[in-house]
Amino acid sequence: MSTRTGTITLALAVLSMLLLSDIEWPAGIPRIGYLGNSSPSLEASLVEAFRHGLRERGYVENQNIVVEYRWAEGQYERFPALVADLVRLKVDVIVTAGTPGARAATQVTQTIPIVMAVAGDPVASGLVASHAQPGGNVTGSTSIAPDLEGKRLELLKAALPTLTRVAVLWNPANPVSAIIFKETQLAASALGVTLQPVVAVRETDEFAAAFATIGQERPDALAVVADRFLLAHRHRIVDFAAQSRLSAMYPFREFADDGGLMAYAPSYTDLFRRTATFVDKILKGAKPGDLPVEQPSKFELVINLQTAKALGLTLPESLLTRADEVIE
């Protein structure tokens, strides 16, 4: 498929989402609420993975199932109103794409089933009682896996053997960020790496000050904590890293696709595809509190070799052979 054809296909998919929203559908057709963190264009691949999972289970969107899309556009404070709108529509299930959205959904409804396409630590954030027995009206998948943050720093150090100091960019507005950061601190200590500076970005207008702080401190590299607000602003972050000649490890492959040095993450398309399994079981009568929360089983290391060359890095062959994808 050419780039032009792919762009047209994506544009048509996004337009379809917008035009089909809020249409009156016949009674009896299941209605799913999809709570997106950013925008249709930024989450199109994830939505398509979810749709693919639905088709695998016999559901064809706008034929025997309806999906109502609501988008926060990176503004987490919009979640409560968006969830309230889905509740007003009497959707059968709400699918959320991150911890802030899932928390907002639980605060608005305790009866409509909520499926986390992906969340941070749902136990620590109070979304479920346990992975094995979630209880309540929430289930789904978590992006947290044992030693994930340690693996990211280990891979970054493999690219930069003399690595000693790493800047961290995170969003404290996301309740899971503190959990991830703590894991990053433990991993850094074990590897003999100092995390400095640690800079927070909660709003768009805080990026300039954050970048200025990192630039003044001149760390060896940058690590970005997983958060979909930061993902939505990935071009700004990647451009800053390139201009500052900073090697960086990212928590979503989209960063590497858009010019970041490397990303190590669960396969989010796999997690969103698997979300349809939870939806299917719930529509067939299962209670979400009885469906165990699943951890990721597929991970991807993506390395952008073009960026490595631009930074003057010669990455060891042992690292390149570990990559699931090398962008040349």
Stockholm file with secondary structure:
# STOCKHOLM 1.0

chainA/1-328         MSTRTGTITLALAVLSMLLLSDIEWPAGIPRIGYLGNSSPSLEASLVEAFRHGLRERGYVENQNIVVEYRWAEGQYERFPALVADLVRLKVDVIVTAGTPGARAATQVTQTIPIVMAVAGDPVASGLVASHAQPGGNVTGSTSIAPDLEGKRLELLKAALPTLTRVAVLWNPANPVSAIIFKETQLAASALGVTLQPVVAVRETDEFAAAFATIGQERPDALAVVADRFLLAHRHRIVDFAAQSRLSAMYPFREFADDGGLMAYAPSYTDLFRRTATFVDKILKGAKPGDLPVEQPSKFELVINLQTAKALGLTLPESLLTRADEVIE
#=GR chainA/1-328 SS CCHHHHHHHHHHHHHHHHHHTTCCCCTTSCEEEEEESSCTTTTHHHHHHHHHHHHHTTCCBTTTBEEEEEECTTCGGGHHHHHHHHHHTTCSEEEESSHHHHHHHHHHCSSSCEEESSCSCTTTTTSCSCSSCCCTTEEEBCCCCTTHHHHHHHHHHHHCTTCCEEEEEECTTSHHHHHHHHHHHHHHHHHTCEEEEEEECCSGGGHHHHHHHHHHHCCSEEEECCCHHHHHTHHHHHHHHHHTTCEEEESSHHHHHTTCSEEEEECHHHHHHHHHHHHHHHHTTCCGGGSCCBCCCCEEEEEEHHHHHHTTCCCCHHHHTTCSEEEC
#=GC SS_cons         CCHHHHHHHHHHHHHHHHHHTTCCCCTTSCEEEEEESSCTTTTHHHHHHHHHHHHHTTCCBTTTBEEEEEECTTCGGGHHHHHHHHHHTTCSEEEESSHHHHHHHHHHCSSSCEEESSCSCTTTTTSCSCSSCCCTTEEEBCCCCTTHHHHHHHHHHHHCTTCCEEEEEECTTSHHHHHHHHHHHHHHHHHTCEEEEEEECCSGGGHHHHHHHHHHHCCSEEEECCCHHHHHTHHHHHHHHHHTTCEEEESSHHHHHTTCSEEEEECHHHHHHHHHHHHHHHHTTCCGGGSCCBCCCCEEEEEEHHHHHHTTCCCCHHHHTTCSEEEC
//
